Amino acid sequence: EVMLKRLARVDAARLGRRLASVGSALDISASEPWRKALAARLADRSKALVAAMDAAGHMYAPDRLHDVRIAAKKLRYGLELAVDSGAPKAAAQVRAIKRLQEMLGRLHDLQVLQSHVAAAQIAAGPGGHVPGVEFDALAAHVEAECRHLHAKYLSACPALREVPAAIRAGVVPQLAPRRSSPVKMTLSRNLPAAAARGGR
């Protein structure tokens, strides 16, 4: 009874216009120009990742490695959108980029720890020794771990440089706009009466 009373107050013409606007929006979405834009963005971001890797080179440079991590993060976000948009081949790239992010994220954390250890050594005064605290051993361990992760990153670089080609060959074709029939949304102007009949 409450539902029928509310339906009786519905402005069918206004609701019809709203549904028509939704239908128009869905028609535009069905043509999916955003898929082409996403494909172009992925191509640009994959090139940006390789450019950041080129700038980082083979030397251990924390700031430049941080730039690689940021470029990888941006590319990963785009690839995850591609997977959700019906490009399953992007999933392999997501996994590869995620491994890179985790590796460089761990390296960044160690670099931050390294700077704290160095600051603590300076604060400890001449010799940098504090009873019960082996700063030298800790600093050496962190440094060794940073070098180890950097070596792993370098070993992963050749495969990561193939990302742009993999995106062009596997992901972009899957993001090609798909044809679909227009969506039509209409509302009967006799909605309240029809609902009332249904109620009876």
KEKE-3310 file (N, C-alpha, C; in steps of 0.2 Angstrom, whole numbers, plus 5000, padded with zeros to 4 digits):
npx = (5004:5010:5020:5012:5006:5017:5021:5011:5014:5024:5033:5031:5035:5046:5055:5056:5064:5075:5079:5081:5092:5102:5102:5107:5120:5125:5125:5135:5146:5146:5152:5164:5176:5185:5193:5202:5209:5214:5223:5232:5237:5243:5253:5261:5265:5272:5283:5288:5292:5302:5311:5314:5321:5332:5337:5341:5351:5365:5371:5371:5359:5350:5339:5336:5332:5321:5313:5310:5302:5291:5286:5284:5273:5263:5261:5256:5244:5237:5237:5230:5217:5215:5215:5203:5195:5193:5205:5213:5226:5234:5236:5248:5257:5254:5257:5271:5275:5271:5279:5291:5288:5287:5300:5307:5301:5304:5318:5318:5313:5324:5334:5329:5330:5344:5348:5343:5351:5364:5362:5360:5372:5380:5375:5378:5391:5409:5417:5405:5399:5388:5384:5379:5373:5376:5380:5389:5388:5375:5373:5381:5375:5362:5367:5372:5361:5354:5362:5360:5347:5347:5355:5346:5336:5343:5344:5331:5329:5331:5319:5309:5311:5304:5291:5284:5283:5276:5264:5259:5258:5250:5240:5235:5227:5217:5210:5204:5190:5174:5160:5143:5126:5115:5109:5093:5082:5067:5052:5036:5022:5011:5014:5011:4997:4999:5006:4997:4988:4995:4996:4984)
npy = (4994:5006:5007:5009:5021:5029:5027:5033:5046:5048:5057:5054:5058:5066:5056:5048:5056:5057:5043:5042:5050:5043:5032:5037:5041:5028:5023:5031:5026:5013:5014:5016:5025:5028:5016:5016:5027:5023:5013:5020:5028:5017:5013:5025:5026:5014:5016:5027:5020:5013:5023:5029:5018:5018:5030:5027:5018:5007:5009:5011:5021:5028:5039:5039:5026:5027:5034:5025:5016:5024:5026:5013:5011:5019:5014:5001:5004:5008:4996:4987:4993:4989:4975:4974:4979:4970:4964:4952:4948:4958:4954:4947:4956:4965:4957:4956:4969:4972:4964:4970:4983:4979:4974:4986:4994:4988:4990:5004:5006:5001:5009:5021:5017:5015:5028:5033:5025:5030:5043:5041:5036:5047:5055:5048:5052:5053:5040:5033:5024:5015:5009:4992:4993:4989:4998:4998:4985:4984:4994:4989:4977:4982:4989:4978:4971:4981:4981:4968:4968:4978:4971:4961:4968:4973:4961:4959:4969:4967:4959:4968:4978:4974:4976:4987:4982:4970:4976:4983:4972:4962:4968:4980:4976:4969:4979:4986:4996:4989:4983:4987:4985:5000:5006:5007:5015:5017:5023:5019:5030:5027:5022:5023:5019:5006:5000:5000:4991:4980:4979:4975)
npz = (5000:5004:4994:4983:4985:4985:4972:4965:4967:4958:4946:4931:4919:4921:4927:4917:4908:4915:4915:4901:4900:4907:4898:4887:4892:4894:4881:4876:4883:4879:4867:4871:4871:4881:4882:4872:4876:4888:4883:4876:4887:4895:4886:4886:4900:4901:4893:4901:4912:4907:4903:4916:4921:4913:4916:4929:4928:4930:4942:4959:4965:4975:4974:4961:4959:4967:4958:4948:4955:4958:4944:4941:4949:4945:4932:4935:4941:4930:4923:4931:4929:4916:4917:4924:4914:4904:4899:4900:4898:4903:4916:4919:4917:4927:4938:4937:4938:4950:4958:4956:4962:4975:4978:4976:4985:4997:4997:4997:5010:5018:5014:5020:5034:5034:5033:5046:5054:5052:5056:5070:5073:5072:5081:5092:5095:5095:5087:5087:5095:5106:5122:5121:5109:5092:5081:5070:5065:5062:5052:5042:5039:5034:5023:5016:5013:5005:4994:4989:4986:4976:4966:4963:4957:4946:4939:4935:4926:4912:4908:4912:4903:4892:4894:4887:4874:4876:4881:4870:4861:4867:4877:4872:4860:4866:4872:4863:4857:4859:4849:4852:4854:4855:4870:4876:4886:4893:4900:4905:4903:4910:4922:4937:4936:4930:4940:4950:4945:4945:4959:4962)
capx = (5000:5014:5023:5007:5005:5023:5021:5006:5016:5030:5032:5033:5039:5053:5059:5058:5069:5081:5081:5084:5099:5106:5103:5112:5127:5127:5127:5142:5150:5146:5157:5170:5182:5190:5197:5208:5213:5218:5228:5237:5240:5248:5259:5265:5267:5277:5289:5290:5295:5309:5315:5316:5326:5338:5340:5344:5357:5367:5374:5366:5357:5343:5334:5334:5328:5314:5309:5308:5297:5285:5284:5281:5266:5258:5259:5252:5237:5234:5236:5224:5211:5215:5212:5196:5191:5192:5211:5216:5234:5238:5237:5255:5261:5253:5262:5278:5276:5270:5286:5296:5286:5288:5307:5310:5298:5309:5324:5317:5313:5330:5338:5327:5333:5351:5349:5342:5357:5369:5361:5361:5379:5383:5372:5382:5398:5416:5417:5398:5398:5384:5384:5374:5371:5381:5378:5393:5386:5368:5374:5384:5369:5358:5370:5373:5354:5352:5366:5357:5341:5349:5357:5340:5333:5346:5343:5325:5328:5329:5312:5305:5311:5300:5284:5281:5281:5271:5258:5257:5256:5245:5235:5231:5222:5211:5207:5201:5183:5170:5154:5138:5120:5113:5105:5087:5079:5061:5047:5029:5019:5006:5018:5007:4991:5001:5008:4991:4985:4999:4995:4977)
capy = (5000:5012:5008:5011:5028:5033:5027:5038:5053:5049:5061:5049:5062:5068:5050:5046:5060:5054:5037:5043:5053:5037:5028:5041:5040:5021:5023:5034:5021:5007:5015:5015:5029:5027:5010:5019:5032:5019:5009:5025:5029:5012:5014:5031:5024:5009:5020:5031:5016:5011:5029:5029:5013:5020:5035:5024:5015:5001:5011:5011:5028:5028:5044:5037:5020:5029:5037:5019:5014:5028:5025:5006:5011:5022:5009:4996:5006:5007:4989:4984:4995:4985:4969:4974:4981:4964:4963:4947:4947:4963:4951:4945:4962:4967:4953:4958:4976:4971:4961:4976:4988:4976:4974:4993:4997:4985:4994:5011:5006:4999:5016:5025:5014:5017:5035:5033:5022:5035:5049:5038:5035:5054:5057:5044:5055:5051:5033:5031:5018:5016:5002:4987:4994:4988:5002:4996:4979:4985:4998:4984:4972:4985:4990:4972:4970:4985:4979:4962:4970:4981:4966:4958:4973:4973:4955:4959:4974:4965:4957:4974:4982:4971:4978:4991:4978:4966:4979:4984:4966:4958:4972:4985:4973:4967:4986:4989:4997:4983:4986:4984:4989:5005:5005:5011:5015:5021:5022:5020:5036:5025:5018:5022:5015:4999:4997:4999:4985:4974:4978:4972)
capz = (5000:5004:4988:4978:4986:4983:4965:4963:4967:4954:4940:4926:4913:4924:4928:4910:4905:4919:4912:4895:4900:4908:4892:4882:4894:4893:4874:4875:4887:4875:4861:4875:4869:4886:4881:4868:4880:4893:4880:4875:4893:4896:4882:4888:4906:4901:4891:4906:4917:4904:4904:4923:4922:4909:4920:4935:4925:4934:4948:4965:4966:4979:4972:4954:4960:4969:4953:4945:4959:4956:4938:4941:4953:4940:4927:4938:4942:4923:4921:4935:4926:4910:4918:4925:4908:4900:4895:4905:4897:4907:4923:4919:4918:4934:4943:4936:4940:4958:4961:4955:4967:4982:4979:4977:4991:5002:4996:5000:5017:5020:5013:5026:5040:5033:5035:5053:5058:5051:5061:5077:5074:5073:5088:5098:5096:5092:5087:5086:5099:5112:5125:5120:5102:5087:5075:5064:5062:5059:5046:5037:5037:5030:5017:5012:5010:5000:4988:4987:4982:4970:4961:4961:4953:4939:4935:4933:4921:4905:4907:4913:4897:4887:4895:4882:4868:4878:4881:4863:4857:4871:4881:4868:4856:4870:4875:4857:4858:4857:4847:4856:4852:4859:4876:4877:4893:4893:4906:4903:4906:4914:4928:4943:4935:4929:4947:4954:4943:4948:4966:4963)
cpx = (5004:5017:5018:5006:5011:5023:5016:5008:5022:5028:5035:5037:5046:5058:5061:5063:5076:5084:5084:5091:5104:5107:5108:5119:5129:5129:5134:5147:5151:5151:5164:5177:5188:5195:5203:5212:5217:5224:5234:5241:5245:5254:5264:5269:5273:5283:5292:5294:5302:5314:5318:5322:5332:5341:5344:5350:5358:5370:5369:5365:5350:5338:5332:5330:5321:5310:5306:5302:5290:5282:5281:5274:5261:5256:5255:5245:5233:5232:5231:5218:5210:5212:5205:5191:5191:5199:5215:5224:5238:5239:5244:5259:5260:5257:5269:5280:5276:5276:5291:5295:5288:5296:5310:5307:5302:5315:5324:5317:5320:5335:5336:5330:5341:5352:5348:5348:5363:5368:5362:5368:5383:5381:5376:5389:5403:5416:5410:5396:5393:5383:5378:5371:5377:5379:5382:5390:5379:5369:5377:5379:5364:5361:5371:5366:5352:5356:5363:5351:5342:5351:5351:5336:5336:5345:5336:5324:5327:5322:5308:5305:5307:5293:5281:5278:5276:5264:5255:5254:5250:5239:5231:5226:5216:5207:5204:5193:5179:5163:5148:5132:5118:5108:5099:5083:5073:5056:5040:5026:5013:5008:5013:5001:4993:5003:5002:4988:4988:4998:4988:4978)
cpy = (5006:5013:5011:5019:5032:5033:5032:5045:5054:5053:5057:5052:5064:5062:5047:5050:5058:5048:5037:5046:5047:5033:5031:5040:5033:5020:5025:5029:5015:5008:5015:5019:5029:5022:5012:5023:5028:5015:5014:5027:5024:5012:5019:5029:5019:5012:5024:5027:5014:5017:5030:5024:5015:5026:5033:5021:5009:5003:5011:5018:5028:5033:5041:5030:5021:5031:5030:5016:5017:5027:5018:5007:5014:5017:5003:4998:5005:5000:4985:4986:4991:4978:4969:4976:4976:4963:4958:4947:4952:4960:4949:4951:4965:4963:4955:4964:4976:4969:4966:4981:4985:4976:4981:4996:4994:4989:5001:5011:5005:5006:5021:5023:5016:5024:5036:5031:5027:5041:5047:5038:5042:5056:5054:5047:5051:5043:5030:5025:5020:5009:4998:4988:4994:4991:5000:4990:4980:4989:4993:4979:4976:4987:4984:4970:4974:4983:4973:4964:4974:4976:4962:4962:4973:4967:4955:4964:4972:4963:4963:4978:4980:4973:4982:4987:4973:4969:4981:4978:4962:4962:4976:4982:4971:4974:4989:4990:4991:4986:4983:4988:4994:5003:5009:5010:5020:5019:5024:5026:5034:5021:5018:5018:5007:4996:4996:4993:4979:4973:4974:4964)
cpz = (5000:4998:4983:4979:4984:4975:4962:4963:4962:4948:4935:4920:4915:4925:4921:4907:4909:4916:4905:4895:4902:4902:4888:4885:4893:4885:4872:4878:4882:4869:4864:4872:4874:4885:4877:4872:4885:4889:4878:4882:4896:4892:4884:4895:4906:4898:4897:4911:4914:4904:4911:4924:4919:4913:4926:4934:4930:4940:4953:4967:4969:4976:4965:4954:4963:4963:4949:4949:4958:4949:4937:4944:4948:4934:4929:4939:4935:4921:4924:4932:4920:4911:4920:4919:4903:4896:4900:4904:4901:4914:4924:4920:4925:4939:4943:4939:4948:4961:4961:4961:4974:4983:4980:4983:4997:5002:4999:5007:5021:5020:5019:5032:5040:5036:5043:5057:5058:5056:5068:5078:5075:5079:5094:5099:5093:5093:5085:5089:5105:5115:5123:5113:5097:5081:5069:5061:5059:5052:5041:5035:5032:5023:5012:5009:5005:4993:4985:4983:4976:4964:4959:4956:4946:4935:4932:4927:4914:4903:4907:4906:4891:4888:4890:4876:4870:4879:4874:4860:4861:4874:4876:4863:4860:4873:4869:4858:4855:4855:4851:4854:4857:4865:4876:4883:4892:4899:4903:4907:4911:4920:4934:4942:4934:4936:4951:4952:4945:4955:4967:4961)
residu = (GLU:VAL:MET:LEU:LYS:ARG:LEU:ALA:ARG:VAL:ASP:ALA:ALA:ARG:LEU:GLY:ARG:ARG:LEU:ALA:SER:VAL:GLY:SER:ALA:LEU:ASP:ILE:SER:ALA:SER:GLU:PRO:TRP:ARG:LYS:ALA:LEU:ALA:ALA:ARG:LEU:ALA:ASP:ARG:SER:LYS:ALA:LEU:VAL:ALA:ALA:MET:ASP:ALA:ALA:GLY:HIS:MET:TYR:ALA:PRO:ASP:ARG:LEU:HIS:ASP:VAL:ARG:ILE:ALA:ALA:LYS:LYS:LEU:ARG:TYR:GLY:LEU:GLU:LEU:ALA:VAL:ASP:SER:GLY:ALA:PRO:LYS:ALA:ALA:ALA:GLN:VAL:ARG:ALA:ILE:LYS:ARG:LEU:GLN:GLU:MET:LEU:GLY:ARG:LEU:HIS:ASP:LEU:GLN:VAL:LEU:GLN:SER:HIS:VAL:ALA:ALA:ALA:GLN:ILE:ALA:ALA:GLY:PRO:GLY:GLY:HIS:VAL:PRO:GLY:VAL:GLU:PHE:ASP:ALA:LEU:ALA:ALA:HIS:VAL:GLU:ALA:GLU:CYS:ARG:HIS:LEU:HIS:ALA:LYS:TYR:LEU:SER:ALA:CYS:PRO:ALA:LEU:ARG:GLU:VAL:PRO:ALA:ALA:ILE:ARG:ALA:GLY:VAL:VAL:PRO:GLN:LEU:ALA:PRO:ARG:ARG:SER:SER:PRO:VAL:LYS:MET:THR:LEU:SER:ARG:ASN:LEU:PRO:ALA:ALA:ALA:ALA:ARG:GLY:GLY:ARG)
# end
